[in-house]
Amino acid sequence: MAGLELESRPWYVALIIGVVIGGLLVWASQTYWFKGIQQEIDARQAELATLQQKVREGKAAEARLPQFREEAERLETELARLLRILPTARQTDELIKKIKSLTERGNFRFVTFQPAGFVKKDFYSEWPIGVQLEGTYHELALFFDRLSRFSRIINVESLSIVAGSGRGGYSINSNFTMKTFIYGDAQQQQGGNP
């Protein structure tokens, strides 16, 4: 080789040239040949960091799982209580049985129980029911008191009381509208009457 004669030069010059050439080869391999591999390594490390974060979040959620279950159970109990107050179905049979048991507990004569059509409101439906009872004033007050203790919401509207004939011990005739409510669209409970 005519251009580079290392035999006449000191040994450290050859070492320096070897280190420079080796450095250039390493730099070239890092810059050009292994660049794709390094990018792949970086992407995998970022993905690993993301997965490790998800694992930490999952373990934190797992640690709170008993708390979530307890909260879900409490909310289900609350929902069941609220559905007794504002049911999602008519439950006509159940309502008639409750009203009939109230009249049997007092000195009444249950004359009419006339359900009317539903009136759709925002998120609930109103269900008016025309009722006519014969009894005494005191028994009518007890009937309304017992009605107010139902778990289901029942309002009394358009109350009219007139003197009765007195036969059978009934001193008054009362007509009123009981209005109860159904959550969502009115639907018939399975096995119930319309």
Sequence and secondary structure as in RCSB ss.txt:
>XXXX:A:sequence
MAGLELESRPWYVALIIGVVIGGLLVWASQTYWFKGIQQEIDARQAELATLQQKVREGKAAEARLPQFREEAERL
ETELARLLRILPTARQTDELIKKIKSLTERGNFRFVTFQPAGFVKKDFYSEWPIGVQLEGTYHELALFFDRLSRF
SRIINVESLSIVAGSGRGGYSINSNFTMKTFIYGDAQQQQGGNP
>XXXX:A:secstr
  S   TTS HHHHHHHHHHHHHHHHHHIIIIISHHHHHHHHHHHHHHHHHHHHHHHHHHHHHTHHHHHHHHHHH
HHHHHHHHHHS SS  HHHHHHHHHHHHHHTT EEEEEEE   EE SSEEEEEEEEEEEE HHHHHHHHHHHHTS
SS EEEEEEEEEE   GGG  EEEEEEEEEEEESS    TT   
